[in-house]
Amino acid sequence: MGSSTTFRWIFTVILTWLIQVLFLRDLTIAYFAFCFIYVWPLIKAPIDTAPAYLMLGAFVLGWLVDVFYNTHGMHAFASVMMAAFRSPILRLLTPANGYDERSNVSLNEMRPLWFFTYLFLMLICHHAVLFLLEASDFELVGISLLRAISSCILGMTVFGILELFNLNK
């Protein structure tokens, strides 16, 4: 990452964290769909970002959300797990000619099928881990998975709208 890309990424991290803790903390749809916008910078990180740096950033970002949500490390753990699964997900979705070293994760550079598949896999990793940790009971697995899927659908909708604003940039 270049220095301008790094500063833009850090600004995005701070902005999404502030939006998450100030506005989206208590916003739910029918107590099943939650919008976790703070994972957006982790999803949008450049493809060549080192996994160790991404996992460190995911931990710090998740921990900062945990401080304000009083969730004792659940967001940090789910964010680090999502960052850890990013490399295998990218390998799974690698096009035949590979990625350009300067490729960004965006709807503009990648095809919609690739982008939304990547987005779904990343969000479902985060949400499933988060809600299963929160439930911590085998009797609540069904409800936890329902919350993960509905939150994933909401997240894909919100992030898809955000990407539509960036199409011409």
GROMACS elastic network, one bead per residue, 0.5 to 0.9 nm:
[ bonds ]
;  ai    aj funct       b0    kb
    1     4     6  0.81676   500
    1     5     6  0.59333   500
    1     6     6  0.61049   500
    1    46     6  0.73502   500
    1    48     6  0.75547   500
    1    49     6  0.69803   500
    1   102     6  0.88093   500
    2     5     6  0.51881   500
    2     6     6  0.60911   500
    2     7     6  0.87039   500
    3     7     6  0.61714   500
    3     8     6  0.85299   500
    4     7     6  0.51811   500
    4     8     6  0.60968   500
    4     9     6  0.84942   500
    5     8     6  0.50812   500
    5     9     6  0.60286   500
    5    10     6  0.85900   500
    5    46     6  0.88624   500
    6     9     6  0.50438   500
    6    10     6  0.61603   500
    6    11     6  0.85570   500
    7    10     6  0.50715   500
    7    11     6  0.60843   500
    7    12     6  0.85379   500
    8    11     6  0.50509   500
    8    12     6  0.61580   500
    8    13     6  0.86343   500
    9    12     6  0.50184   500
    9    13     6  0.61807   500
    9    14     6  0.87294   500
    9    41     6  0.67250   500
    9    44     6  0.87661   500
    9    45     6  0.74192   500
   10    14     6  0.62691   500
   10    15     6  0.85655   500
   10    41     6  0.84593   500
   11    14     6  0.52095   500
   11    15     6  0.60741   500
   11    16     6  0.85760   500
   12    15     6  0.50538   500
   12    16     6  0.59848   500
   12    17     6  0.83242   500
   12    40     6  0.84450   500
   12    41     6  0.62891   500
   13    16     6  0.54016   500
   13    17     6  0.60349   500
   13    18     6  0.85874   500
   13    38     6  0.70400   500
   13    39     6  0.85031   500
   13    40     6  0.80906   500
   13    41     6  0.57649   500
   13    42     6  0.82980   500
   13    61     6  0.75980   500
   14    17     6  0.51392   500
   14    18     6  0.61437   500
   14    19     6  0.86488   500
   14    38     6  0.87281   500
   14    61     6  0.87293   500
   15    18     6  0.51922   500
   15    19     6  0.62241   500
   15    20     6  0.85793   500
   15    38     6  0.84759   500
   16    19     6  0.50346   500
   16    20     6  0.60108   500
   16    21     6  0.86710   500
   16    37     6  0.60524   500
   16    39     6  0.80142   500
   16    40     6  0.74396   500
   16    41     6  0.77838   500
   17    20     6  0.50226   500
   17    21     6  0.62142   500
   17    22     6  0.83708   500
   17    37     6  0.76729   500
   17    38     6  0.51694   500
   17    39     6  0.87045   500
   17    61     6  0.73601   500
   17    64     6  0.79793   500
   17    65     6  0.71499   500
   18    21     6  0.53795   500
   18    22     6  0.57626   500
   18    23     6  0.79048   500
   18    38     6  0.84327   500
   19    22     6  0.53576   500
   19    23     6  0.54039   500
   19    24     6  0.64973   500
   19    25     6  0.86763   500
   19    37     6  0.76632   500
   19    38     6  0.78650   500
   20    23     6  0.57818   500
   20    25     6  0.59541   500
   20    35     6  0.83643   500
   20    36     6  0.67616   500
   20    37     6  0.61810   500
   20    38     6  0.60566   500
   20    65     6  0.78113   500
   21    24     6  0.62107   500
   21    25     6  0.53427   500
   21    26     6  0.89327   500
   21    38     6  0.89528   500
   21    65     6  0.67478   500
   21    68     6  0.65482   500
   21    69     6  0.76720   500
   22    25     6  0.65455   500
   23    26     6  0.74876   500
   23    27     6  0.75063   500
   24    27     6  0.50222   500
   24    28     6  0.80956   500
   24    34     6  0.83298   500
   24    35     6  0.69224   500
   24    36     6  0.76277   500
   24    37     6  0.81976   500
   25    28     6  0.84673   500
   25    34     6  0.88399   500
   25    35     6  0.87134   500
   25    36     6  0.87032   500
   25    68     6  0.87310   500
   25    69     6  0.74167   500
   26    34     6  0.87427   500
   27    31     6  0.87310   500
   27    33     6  0.88432   500
   27    34     6  0.68519   500
   27    35     6  0.75735   500
   28    31     6  0.53660   500
   28    32     6  0.67817   500
   28    33     6  0.55713   500
   28    35     6  0.72890   500
   29    32     6  0.59753   500
   29    34     6  0.67401   500
   29   151     6  0.89158   500
   30    33     6  0.67832   500
   31    34     6  0.75780   500
   31   147     6  0.81107   500
   32   143     6  0.85133   500
   32   144     6  0.88164   500
   32   146     6  0.72317   500
   32   148     6  0.79881   500
   32   149     6  0.89022   500
   32   150     6  0.63452   500
   32   151     6  0.68959   500
   33   146     6  0.88375   500
   33   147     6  0.59690   500
   33   148     6  0.76568   500
   33   149     6  0.81365   500
   33   150     6  0.50148   500
   33   152     6  0.78251   500
   33   153     6  0.81037   500
   33   154     6  0.64670   500
   33   155     6  0.86814   500
   34   147     6  0.78906   500
   34   148     6  0.85687   500
   34   150     6  0.78445   500
   34   152     6  0.83500   500
   34   154     6  0.72535   500
   34   155     6  0.79146   500
   35    38     6  0.88176   500
   35   151     6  0.62917   500
   35   152     6  0.82794   500
   35   154     6  0.64822   500
   35   155     6  0.57294   500
   35   158     6  0.80460   500
   36    39     6  0.63271   500
   36    40     6  0.81338   500
   36   127     6  0.88551   500
   36   151     6  0.81764   500
   36   155     6  0.70501   500
   37    40     6  0.55551   500
   37    41     6  0.85768   500
   37   155     6  0.74812   500
   37   158     6  0.83787   500
   37   159     6  0.81366   500
   38    41     6  0.69173   500
   38    42     6  0.80616   500
   38    61     6  0.76105   500
   38    62     6  0.82109   500
   38    65     6  0.82733   500
   39    42     6  0.52564   500
   39    43     6  0.63259   500
   39    44     6  0.87082   500
   39    58     6  0.81203   500
   39    61     6  0.83910   500
   39    62     6  0.85231   500
   39    79     6  0.72874   500
   39   123     6  0.82999   500
   39   126     6  0.85350   500
   40    43     6  0.51224   500
   40    44     6  0.60512   500
   40    45     6  0.85230   500
   40   159     6  0.75654   500
   41    45     6  0.58297   500
   42    45     6  0.53680   500
   42    54     6  0.70715   500
   42    55     6  0.89390   500
   42    57     6  0.79883   500
   42    58     6  0.67926   500
   42    79     6  0.82937   500
   42    82     6  0.84870   500
   42    83     6  0.70792   500
   43    46     6  0.86849   500
   43    82     6  0.87983   500
   43    83     6  0.82635   500
   43    86     6  0.82735   500
   43   105     6  0.76421   500
   43   118     6  0.87158   500
   43   119     6  0.72959   500
   43   122     6  0.70783   500
   43   123     6  0.85273   500
   44    47     6  0.83907   500
   44   104     6  0.73045   500
   44   105     6  0.53648   500
   44   106     6  0.71795   500
   45    48     6  0.83470   500
   45    49     6  0.67192   500
   45    54     6  0.79606   500
   45   104     6  0.73847   500
   45   105     6  0.69750   500
   46    49     6  0.55467   500
   46   102     6  0.76987   500
   46   103     6  0.67919   500
   46   104     6  0.50238   500
   46   105     6  0.63158   500
   47    50     6  0.84924   500
   47    87     6  0.88851   500
   47    90     6  0.81845   500
   47    99     6  0.81126   500
   47   100     6  0.88648   500
   47   101     6  0.75612   500
   47   102     6  0.77079   500
   47   103     6  0.63464   500
   47   104     6  0.61428   500
   47   105     6  0.67938   500
   48    51     6  0.87598   500
   48   101     6  0.65902   500
   48   102     6  0.75471   500
   48   103     6  0.80559   500
   48   104     6  0.87842   500
   49    52     6  0.85234   500
   49    53     6  0.71035   500
   49    54     6  0.67223   500
   50    53     6  0.54424   500
   50    54     6  0.63357   500
   50    55     6  0.87057   500
   51    54     6  0.50005   500
   51    55     6  0.59810   500
   51    56     6  0.84849   500
   51    83     6  0.70945   500
   51    84     6  0.69485   500
   51    86     6  0.80220   500
   51    87     6  0.72913   500
   52    55     6  0.51297   500
   52    56     6  0.61334   500
   52    57     6  0.85805   500
   52    83     6  0.88437   500
   52    84     6  0.85833   500
   53    56     6  0.50617   500
   53    57     6  0.60990   500
   53    58     6  0.84344   500
   54    57     6  0.50637   500
   54    58     6  0.59645   500
   54    59     6  0.85309   500
   54    80     6  0.82305   500
   54    83     6  0.61719   500
   54    84     6  0.83227   500
   55    59     6  0.60659   500
   55    60     6  0.86404   500
   55    79     6  0.78140   500
   55    80     6  0.52431   500
   55    81     6  0.80915   500
   55    82     6  0.84831   500
   55    83     6  0.53586   500
   55    84     6  0.65927   500
   56    59     6  0.51190   500
   56    60     6  0.63203   500
   56    61     6  0.85952   500
   56    80     6  0.76391   500
   56    83     6  0.89614   500
   57    60     6  0.52114   500
   57    61     6  0.60311   500
   57    62     6  0.83916   500
   57    80     6  0.84197   500
   57    83     6  0.89607   500
   58    61     6  0.51528   500
   58    62     6  0.58607   500
   58    63     6  0.82790   500
   58    76     6  0.67913   500
   58    77     6  0.86287   500
   58    78     6  0.87599   500
   58    79     6  0.52108   500
   58    80     6  0.52773   500
   58    81     6  0.87239   500
   58    82     6  0.82979   500
   58    83     6  0.66214   500
   59    62     6  0.51536   500
   59    63     6  0.58614   500
   59    64     6  0.84794   500
   59    75     6  0.83170   500
   59    77     6  0.70490   500
   59    78     6  0.87782   500
   59    79     6  0.64051   500
   59    80     6  0.55839   500
   60    63     6  0.50716   500
   60    64     6  0.61333   500
   60    65     6  0.86832   500
   60    76     6  0.71051   500
   61    64     6  0.51921   500
   61    65     6  0.64041   500
   61    66     6  0.86673   500
   61    75     6  0.84521   500
   61    76     6  0.70061   500
   61    79     6  0.79041   500
   62    65     6  0.51038   500
   62    66     6  0.61177   500
   62    67     6  0.87151   500
   62    73     6  0.74614   500
   62    74     6  0.78544   500
   62    77     6  0.72859   500
   62    78     6  0.76936   500
   62    79     6  0.58432   500
   62    80     6  0.78849   500
   63    67     6  0.62212   500
   63    68     6  0.89089   500
   63    72     6  0.83295   500
   63    73     6  0.61170   500
   63    74     6  0.82671   500
   63    75     6  0.65614   500
   63    77     6  0.84223   500
   64    67     6  0.51657   500
   64    68     6  0.68106   500
   64    69     6  0.87690   500
   64    75     6  0.87324   500
   64    76     6  0.80779   500
   65    68     6  0.54065   500
   65    69     6  0.60298   500
   65    70     6  0.82479   500
   65    71     6  0.83725   500
   65    73     6  0.88524   500
   65    75     6  0.67010   500
   65    76     6  0.77856   500
   66    70     6  0.53750   500
   66    71     6  0.50485   500
   66    72     6  0.60186   500
   66    73     6  0.57739   500
   66    74     6  0.69502   500
   66    75     6  0.58571   500
   66    76     6  0.69333   500
   67    70     6  0.53762   500
   67    71     6  0.72359   500
   67    72     6  0.75314   500
   67    73     6  0.83272   500
   68    71     6  0.81283   500
   69    72     6  0.84031   500
   69    75     6  0.89723   500
   70    73     6  0.84062   500
   71    74     6  0.57808   500
   71    75     6  0.71936   500
   71   134     6  0.83909   500
   72    75     6  0.81091   500
   72    76     6  0.86370   500
   73    76     6  0.50718   500
   73    77     6  0.60574   500
   73    78     6  0.85588   500
   74    77     6  0.51712   500
   74    78     6  0.61208   500
   74    79     6  0.84918   500
   74   129     6  0.84869   500
   74   130     6  0.61202   500
   74   131     6  0.88400   500
   74   133     6  0.67001   500
   74   134     6  0.72598   500
   75    78     6  0.50927   500
   75    79     6  0.59247   500
   75    80     6  0.84554   500
   75   126     6  0.85468   500
   75   130     6  0.64389   500
   76    79     6  0.51710   500
   76    80     6  0.61197   500
   76    81     6  0.85497   500
   77    80     6  0.51989   500
   77    81     6  0.61142   500
   77    82     6  0.86024   500
   77   126     6  0.88994   500
   77   129     6  0.80882   500
   77   130     6  0.77859   500
   78    81     6  0.50782   500
   78    82     6  0.61656   500
   78    83     6  0.86431   500
   78   125     6  0.77519   500
   78   126     6  0.51140   500
   78   127     6  0.73479   500
   78   128     6  0.83383   500
   78   129     6  0.54931   500
   78   130     6  0.53177   500
   78   133     6  0.86091   500
   79    82     6  0.50621   500
   79    83     6  0.61943   500
   79    84     6  0.85514   500
   79   125     6  0.88717   500
   79   126     6  0.61031   500
   79   129     6  0.89138   500
   79   130     6  0.85294   500
   80    84     6  0.60293   500
   80    85     6  0.85977   500
   80   126     6  0.85753   500
   81    85     6  0.61862   500
   81    86     6  0.86432   500
   81   125     6  0.73371   500
   81   126     6  0.69117   500
   81   129     6  0.78009   500
   82    85     6  0.51531   500
   82    86     6  0.62580   500
   82   122     6  0.61244   500
   82   123     6  0.77529   500
   82   124     6  0.87404   500
   82   125     6  0.56215   500
   82   126     6  0.52279   500
   82   129     6  0.86819   500
   83    86     6  0.51263   500
   83    87     6  0.78374   500
   83   122     6  0.83395   500
   83   126     6  0.88226   500
   84    87     6  0.67600   500
   84    88     6  0.81048   500
   85    88     6  0.55565   500
   85    89     6  0.61548   500
   85    90     6  0.86559   500
   85   122     6  0.76076   500
   85   125     6  0.76318   500
   86    89     6  0.50933   500
   86    90     6  0.60613   500
   86    91     6  0.85809   500
   86   118     6  0.89594   500
   86   121     6  0.89069   500
   86   122     6  0.69731   500
   87    90     6  0.50792   500
   87    91     6  0.61302   500
   87    92     6  0.85464   500
   88    92     6  0.60649   500
   88    93     6  0.86356   500
   89    93     6  0.62550   500
   89    94     6  0.85576   500
   89   118     6  0.70693   500
   89   121     6  0.73119   500
   89   122     6  0.77928   500
   90    93     6  0.51035   500
   90    94     6  0.58710   500
   90   118     6  0.76163   500
   91    94     6  0.51359   500
   91    95     6  0.88808   500
   92    95     6  0.88741   500
   93   114     6  0.70507   500
   93   117     6  0.83785   500
   93   118     6  0.74438   500
   94    97     6  0.80358   500
   94    98     6  0.57398   500
   94    99     6  0.68227   500
   95    98     6  0.50971   500
   95    99     6  0.69059   500
   95   114     6  0.89835   500
   96    99     6  0.87735   500
   97   100     6  0.87360   500
   99   102     6  0.81651   500
   99   103     6  0.65094   500
  100   103     6  0.50904   500
  100   104     6  0.87658   500
  101   104     6  0.88520   500
  103   106     6  0.86388   500
  103   109     6  0.72666   500
  103   110     6  0.86808   500
  104   108     6  0.89619   500
  104   109     6  0.68356   500
  104   110     6  0.82538   500
  105   108     6  0.84910   500
  105   109     6  0.70936   500
  105   110     6  0.69749   500
  105   115     6  0.73985   500
  106   109     6  0.54515   500
  106   110     6  0.59245   500
  106   111     6  0.85796   500
  106   112     6  0.89477   500
  106   115     6  0.67754   500
  106   163     6  0.69951   500
  106   166     6  0.83856   500
  106   167     6  0.83451   500
  107   110     6  0.52414   500
  107   111     6  0.62595   500
  107   112     6  0.59228   500
  107   114     6  0.85578   500
  107   115     6  0.59239   500
  107   116     6  0.83566   500
  107   160     6  0.83018   500
  107   163     6  0.62830   500
  107   164     6  0.78245   500
  107   166     6  0.83215   500
  107   167     6  0.69445   500
  108   111     6  0.74278   500
  108   112     6  0.84651   500
  108   163     6  0.80464   500
  108   164     6  0.87057   500
  108   166     6  0.76544   500
  108   167     6  0.53208   500
  108   168     6  0.76266   500
  108   169     6  0.83614   500
  109   167     6  0.89833   500
  110   113     6  0.82602   500
  110   114     6  0.63348   500
  110   115     6  0.60464   500
  111   114     6  0.53128   500
  111   115     6  0.61054   500
  111   116     6  0.86235   500
  112   115     6  0.50095   500
  112   116     6  0.59086   500
  112   117     6  0.82310   500
  113   116     6  0.55253   500
  113   117     6  0.60090   500
  113   118     6  0.84920   500
  114   117     6  0.52563   500
  114   118     6  0.60729   500
  114   119     6  0.85117   500
  115   118     6  0.51792   500
  115   119     6  0.60349   500
  115   120     6  0.85617   500
  116   120     6  0.59221   500
  116   121     6  0.84838   500
  116   156     6  0.74196   500
  116   160     6  0.81076   500
  117   120     6  0.51551   500
  117   121     6  0.61948   500
  117   122     6  0.86027   500
  118   121     6  0.52653   500
  118   122     6  0.61472   500
  118   123     6  0.85430   500
  119   122     6  0.52605   500
  119   123     6  0.60418   500
  119   124     6  0.84426   500
  119   152     6  0.88820   500
  119   155     6  0.87921   500
  119   156     6  0.67723   500
  119   159     6  0.84846   500
  120   123     6  0.52156   500
  120   124     6  0.59067   500
  120   125     6  0.84518   500
  120   152     6  0.67296   500
  120   153     6  0.80404   500
  120   155     6  0.86819   500
  120   156     6  0.68177   500
  121   124     6  0.52593   500
  121   125     6  0.61572   500
  121   126     6  0.87443   500
  122   125     6  0.52679   500
  122   126     6  0.64430   500
  122   127     6  0.87301   500
  123   126     6  0.51545   500
  123   127     6  0.59449   500
  123   128     6  0.82634   500
  123   148     6  0.85133   500
  123   149     6  0.89622   500
  123   151     6  0.84137   500
  123   152     6  0.56771   500
  123   153     6  0.89239   500
  123   155     6  0.74174   500
  123   156     6  0.79912   500
  124   127     6  0.51254   500
  124   128     6  0.56322   500
  124   129     6  0.81918   500
  124   148     6  0.65289   500
  124   149     6  0.68858   500
  124   151     6  0.85430   500
  124   152     6  0.59750   500
  125   128     6  0.55393   500
  125   129     6  0.62256   500
  125   130     6  0.85480   500
  125   148     6  0.89326   500
  126   129     6  0.54833   500
  126   130     6  0.60949   500
  126   131     6  0.86673   500
  126   148     6  0.84551   500
  127   130     6  0.50057   500
  127   131     6  0.59661   500
  127   132     6  0.82706   500
  127   144     6  0.89242   500
  127   145     6  0.84648   500
  127   147     6  0.80205   500
  127   149     6  0.77678   500
  127   151     6  0.71799   500
  127   152     6  0.70001   500
  128   131     6  0.54212   500
  128   132     6  0.59050   500
  128   133     6  0.83422   500
  128   144     6  0.72162   500
  128   145     6  0.62822   500
  128   147     6  0.82743   500
  128   148     6  0.51929   500
  128   149     6  0.79435   500
  129   132     6  0.53063   500
  129   133     6  0.60053   500
  129   134     6  0.84878   500
  129   148     6  0.85625   500
  130   133     6  0.52518   500
  130   134     6  0.61314   500
  130   135     6  0.87225   500
  130   144     6  0.88161   500
  130   148     6  0.81874   500
  131   135     6  0.60912   500
  131   136     6  0.84510   500
  131   141     6  0.87089   500
  131   143     6  0.88210   500
  131   144     6  0.52141   500
  131   145     6  0.73413   500
  131   147     6  0.71529   500
  131   148     6  0.64835   500
  132   135     6  0.51509   500
  132   136     6  0.59490   500
  132   137     6  0.78771   500
  132   138     6  0.87618   500
  132   140     6  0.80941   500
  132   141     6  0.66706   500
  132   144     6  0.57116   500
  132   145     6  0.75513   500
  132   148     6  0.87120   500
  133   136     6  0.51241   500
  133   137     6  0.85190   500
  133   144     6  0.89884   500
  134   137     6  0.86372   500
  134   144     6  0.82597   500
  135   138     6  0.80180   500
  135   139     6  0.87270   500
  135   140     6  0.61002   500
  135   141     6  0.74288   500
  135   143     6  0.87183   500
  135   144     6  0.67239   500
  136   139     6  0.89304   500
  136   140     6  0.77631   500
  136   141     6  0.85037   500
  137   140     6  0.55766   500
  137   141     6  0.70144   500
  138   141     6  0.53589   500
  138   142     6  0.85673   500
  139   142     6  0.74927   500
  139   143     6  0.86247   500
  140   143     6  0.53774   500
  140   144     6  0.60329   500
  140   145     6  0.86123   500
  141   145     6  0.60655   500
  141   146     6  0.85033   500
  142   145     6  0.52282   500
  142   146     6  0.61362   500
  142   147     6  0.85975   500
  143   147     6  0.61049   500
  143   148     6  0.85160   500
  144   147     6  0.50974   500
  144   148     6  0.61198   500
  144   149     6  0.86782   500
  145   149     6  0.60850   500
  145   150     6  0.84773   500
  146   149     6  0.52187   500
  146   150     6  0.60650   500
  146   151     6  0.83739   500
  147   150     6  0.52146   500
  147   151     6  0.58824   500
  147   152     6  0.83083   500
  148   151     6  0.51764   500
  148   152     6  0.59561   500
  148   153     6  0.86525   500
  149   153     6  0.62175   500
  149   154     6  0.86424   500
  150   153     6  0.51177   500
  150   154     6  0.62599   500
  150   155     6  0.85348   500
  151   154     6  0.50085   500
  151   155     6  0.59397   500
  151   156     6  0.84649   500
  152   156     6  0.60197   500
  152   157     6  0.85123   500
  153   156     6  0.51257   500
  153   157     6  0.62167   500
  153   158     6  0.87038   500
  154   157     6  0.51082   500
  154   158     6  0.62090   500
  154   159     6  0.85272   500
  155   158     6  0.51164   500
  155   159     6  0.58801   500
  155   160     6  0.81583   500
  156   159     6  0.51598   500
  156   160     6  0.57054   500
  156   161     6  0.84267   500
  157   160     6  0.50832   500
  157   161     6  0.62390   500
  157   162     6  0.86797   500
  158   161     6  0.51871   500
  158   162     6  0.62907   500
  158   163     6  0.87210   500
  159   163     6  0.61277   500
  159   164     6  0.86167   500
  160   163     6  0.50367   500
  160   164     6  0.62866   500
  160   165     6  0.89386   500
  161   164     6  0.50493   500
  161   165     6  0.67105   500
  162   165     6  0.53882   500
  162   166     6  0.68426   500
  163   166     6  0.50173   500
  163   167     6  0.63039   500
  164   167     6  0.52630   500
  164   168     6  0.84188   500
  165   168     6  0.75941   500
  165   169     6  0.84545   500
  166   169     6  0.54142   500
